Amino acid sequence: MKRWIYADNAATTKLDVDAFAAMEPFLIEQYGNASQPYAFSRLVKKCIVEAREIIATCIGAEPDEIYFTSGGSESDNWVIKEAAFSDGFKRTTITSQIEHHAVLNACAAIGRLGYPVAYLPVSDEGVVQPEYLAQHIDNNTRLVSVMLANNEIGTIEPVEELAKIAHAHGALFHTDAVQAVGHIPVDVKTLGVDMLSASAHKFNGMKGSGFLYVRKGVELCSLVDGGAQEYGKRAGTENVAAIVAMAIALRKNCKRMEAITRRLHRLEQVVLKRLSSSGIDYRRNGSSNCLPGNINLSFRGVAGEMLLHRLDLKGICISTGSACDSVNTRVSHVIEAIRVPSEYAKGTIRISFGADNTEEDAEAIANALISIIQK
């Protein structure tokens, strides 16, 4: 059987073994509905409470500020749309040009309904500069939504400064922290955010589960009407197994974060030093302040799609910063926003290492890239 080298952890991660083990009882034995009052459901209800407490502790929040959702896309849509629709004056939403499509498409949806949306430019390193926000915001702004870390280039944004500017103008501040939670330290009080989105499968939890942090005192309308789950804000019987797995995975990632970060930085250096010594013409995109293990590279005169497929034939999984249709190759909106020169832009790939990757993996990826490009 072919041995795969998986280096697309920014897309999704492997389910943690301890998280998987924690799920099993709730799939087979403890399957009761947490909303029921009888004894059979007490353990289920207790474990939901404990999971909420664990997650809150990991991000510096209070348990009753955590709302379980199906993931980052749902959490982002909840914030963007409900913040807009709850304001009869159609005040402005501000976001950045490099957000995940869960935010960008939600903003486009409210824009089509007549709600004003402003898109902040970014620097060549993908940073939303505080002065950019200060120039665009006014007292008619309802919400500012800027991601904590970019999913394509890994740049970590100055969210704490941006949130202060938003609050000075009476606006709410939301951050899509899907790529950040479980990978870099996140404290909602230090960041000063009002709302924060996260997705479990990005930190070794289950797909289809996530959470939304909502600061106490912030009013957010119900997402789904029905039962009283999630403090009456999101009806529907809870996915207890996934919720428990999410809490276990997040706590484990937070405990080993420093060690994993050091390891990922070593893997980055293996790839970058090998490429640089080969004489291949490439550039690394993003800021020096970026997510550990996220390497976004653009190669001069090379097609990123070709690299992805050739690496795939060698059993290596990465992602690309462009997409082909029958006629054209479309460069990612992030690569466009940071103004990567055209001779490099179409040759963009992302390597995103995770906890299971080794230095041998990094060497193999670098050697495969050199071999493909030099041929």
Beta strands, then each sheet from edge to edge (+ up, - down):
strand 1: 5-6
strand 2: 66-69
strand 3: 92-96
strand 4: 117-120
strand 5: 141-145
strand 6: 172-176
strand 7: 195-199
strand 8: 210-214
strand 9: 282-285
strand 10: 294-299
strand 11: 316-317
strand 12: 319-320
strand 13: 322-324
strand 14: 329-331
strand 15: 348-352
sheet 1: 1+ 11+
sheet 2: 2+ 8- 7+ 6+ 5+ 3+ 4+
sheet 3: 9+ 10- 15+ 12-
sheet 4: 13+ 14-
end
